[in-house]
Amino acid sequence: MSKRVSFHSRRPSLSRVRGAVVAAGLGTSMVLGVGAAFAAGTAGAPDAANLINISAAESVAKQAAAQGKAAKAAKAERAAVKKAAVKNAAAWETPVRHYALSASFGNDGARWAHKHSGQDFAVPIGTKVKAAHGGTVVKAGPNGGGDGPAYGNAVVISHGNGVYSQYAHLSRIDVHIGQTVKTGEKIALSGNTGNSSGPHVHFEIRTTPNYGSAINPVSFLHKHGVMV
């Protein structure tokens, strides 16, 4: 009886080979896909250095904008202060609007019998007399408001910083002691009271509220932008 010898092939079957190839292909595709996705994800994204540079640039831009805004505000503030200073410096007026100059400071005149302590503005009786600058009334009444009968009816206004103005020979006084007045506000009517030979307003600038402290009122007004 003959023996059959069976030969078992050591080669894998065709179906196994195909399965292995397909599996290997899928694995390769997955690996390659992951790699491609990673490469695609990192290629377009900014690295850490770029992020730092962008952040620094934004910070500098914001700081520059803030500094520019602050500089603009400071410039506007300086302009406002300058404008206010100019306005304040020019906020002086003559005590009457239409006038003729008569006796001047330090001189004798037709309406003043001795050395003159102010500037006379010749105007008709009853002319409106204005505050030359804003301030507080510290003297008002007959007898020069306390400075003597030569002044007649008079008013003295304190403007602060050691500056006072005086208005004399008035026919009527329209303010009282302690009253606050504005530049150009009516305070009295001109007259011919006291030591006066004709209707006028005697105007003084003083360094105290009292007689004897007068300075040249015309020079003072010129310094404050008022031409007399």
C-alpha positions in Angstrom: 0.0 0.0 0.0 1.5 3.2 -1.1 1.8 6.2 1.2 0.6 9.5 0.2 2.9 12.2 1.1 1.2 15.5 1.8 3.1 18.7 1.0 1.9 21.7 2.9 2.9 25.0 1.3 4.7 27.4 3.5 3.5 30.3 1.4 0.6 32.3 2.7 -2.6 32.0 0.9 -3.5 34.7 -1.7 -6.3 36.0 0.5 -4.0 36.4 3.5 -1.5 38.3 1.4 -4.2 40.6 0.1 -5.5 41.3 3.6 -2.0 42.1 4.8 -1.4 44.5 2.0 -4.7 46.3 2.6 -4.0 46.6 6.3 -0.5 47.8 5.7 -1.9 50.3 3.2 -4.5 51.6 5.6 -1.8 52.0 8.3 0.5 53.8 6.1 -2.3 56.1 5.0 -3.2 56.9 8.6 0.4 57.6 9.5 0.9 59.7 6.4 -2.4 61.5 7.1 -1.5 62.4 10.6 1.8 63.6 9.5 0.3 65.7 6.7 -2.3 67.2 9.1 0.4 68.0 11.7 2.5 69.7 9.0 -0.5 71.6 7.7 -1.4 72.7 11.2 2.1 74.0 12.1 2.9 75.6 8.8 0.3 78.4 9.1 0.5 79.1 12.9 2.7 81.8 14.3 5.5 80.5 16.5 6.2 81.8 20.0 8.6 84.4 18.9 6.1 85.8 16.4 3.4 85.9 19.1 5.8 87.9 21.4 6.6 90.3 18.6 2.9 90.9 17.8 2.1 91.5 21.5 5.0 93.9 21.9 4.0 95.8 18.8 0.4 96.2 20.0 1.6 97.3 23.5 3.9 100.0 21.9 1.1 101.2 19.6 -1.3 101.5 22.6 1.3 103.3 24.6 2.0 105.7 21.8 -1.7 106.4 21.3 -2.1 107.1 25.0 0.9 109.4 25.0 -0.4 111.2 22.0 -3.8 111.7 23.6 -2.2 113.0 26.8 0.0 115.4 24.9 -3.0 116.7 23.0 -4.9 117.2 26.2 -2.0 119.0 27.8 -1.7 121.3 24.8 -5.4 122.1 24.9 -5.1 122.9 28.7 -2.1 125.2 28.1 -4.0 127.0 25.3 -7.0 127.4 27.7 -4.9 128.8 30.5 -3.2 131.2 28.1 -6.5 132.4 26.7 -7.9 132.9 30.2 -4.7 134.8 31.2 -5.1 137.1 28.2 -8.7 137.6 28.8 -8.1 138.4 32.5 -5.3 140.8 31.7 -7.5 142.7 29.2 -10.5 142.7 31.5 -10.0 146.2 32.6 -11.9 149.2 31.3 -12.0 153.0 31.7 -14.5 154.1 34.3 -16.6 156.0 31.7 -17.1 155.4 28.0 -17.0 158.8 26.3 -14.8 161.4 28.0 -12.1 164.1 27.6 -8.9 163.8 29.7 -8.3 166.7 32.0 -5.9 166.6 35.0 -3.4 163.8 34.9 -1.5 161.9 37.6 1.0 164.0 39.5 0.0 167.3 37.8 -2.3 170.2 38.8 -5.5 170.7 36.8 -8.5 172.9 36.4 -10.7 170.5 38.5 -8.1 169.7 41.2 -6.4 172.3 43.4 -3.2 170.5 44.3 -0.8 167.7 43.3 -3.0 165.2 41.5 -3.4 161.6 42.7 -5.3 160.2 39.8 -6.7 160.7 36.3 -9.7 163.0 35.6 -12.2 162.0 33.0 -14.3 165.0 32.1 -18.0 164.0 31.5 -21.4 165.6 31.9 -23.1 165.1 35.3 -25.2 162.0 35.4 -22.8 159.9 33.1 -22.8 156.2 34.0 -19.6 155.3 36.0 -18.5 151.7 35.6 -16.3 149.4 37.7 -12.9 149.3 35.9 -12.5 145.7 37.0 -14.3 143.1 39.0 -14.0 143.2 42.7 -15.6 144.0 46.1 -16.7 147.4 47.2 -14.7 148.4 50.4 -15.7 152.1 50.6 -18.8 153.9 49.4 -20.3 157.2 50.6 -19.9 160.9 51.1 -16.7 162.4 52.5 -14.7 160.4 50.0 -16.0 157.2 51.5 -13.8 158.1 54.5 -10.8 159.6 52.5 -11.8 163.2 53.1 -14.3 165.8 51.9 -12.2 166.8 48.9 -13.3 163.6 47.1 -17.0 164.3 47.6 -19.1 161.1 47.1 -16.7 158.3 46.3 -16.4 154.5 45.9 -13.3 152.3 46.4 -13.2 148.7 45.0 -10.7 146.0 46.0 -9.6 143.8 43.0 -7.3 141.5 45.0 -3.5 141.2 45.0 -3.1 144.6 46.5 -4.9 146.5 43.7 -7.7 149.0 44.4 -9.6 151.5 42.2 -11.2 154.7 43.4 -14.0 156.8 41.8 -14.7 160.3 43.2 -16.9 163.5 42.8 -19.9 161.3 42.1 -23.5 162.7 42.1 -25.0 159.3 43.1 -23.6 156.0 44.4 -25.4 152.8 43.4 -23.4 150.2 45.3 -22.7 149.5 49.0 -19.8 148.2 51.0 -19.3 144.4 50.7 -21.0 144.2 47.3 -19.3 142.2 44.5 -19.2 143.9 41.1 -18.2 142.8 37.7 -16.0 144.6 35.1 -18.1 147.2 33.4 -21.0 147.1 36.0 -22.6 150.4 36.8 -21.6 151.6 40.2 -22.5 155.3 40.2 -23.3 158.5 38.3 -20.7 161.2 37.7 -21.0 164.6 39.4 -19.3 167.6 40.7 -19.2 167.0 44.5 -16.2 167.7 46.8 -13.2 169.7 45.7 -14.2 170.1 42.0 -14.5 173.0 39.6 -16.4 171.1 37.0 -18.2 167.7 36.4 -15.8 164.8 36.0 -14.8 161.4 37.4 -11.6 161.3 39.4 -10.1 157.8 39.0 -7.3 156.3 41.0 -5.4 153.0 41.2 -4.1 152.3 44.7 -2.1 149.7 46.5 -4.2 150.1 49.6 -7.8 151.2 50.0 -6.7 154.5 51.6 -5.6 157.9 50.4 -1.8 158.2 49.8 -1.2 154.9 48.1 -2.1 155.9 44.5 0.0 155.0 41.5 -0.3 156.2 37.9 -3.6 154.9 36.7 -3.0 155.5 33.0 0.3 153.5 33.1 -1.5 150.7 35.0 -4.3 150.6 32.4 -1.8 150.5 29.5 -0.1 147.5 31.1 -3.5 145.8 31.1 -4.3 146.5 27.5 -6.5 149.6 28.0 -5.5 152.7 26.0 -6.7 155.9 27.5 
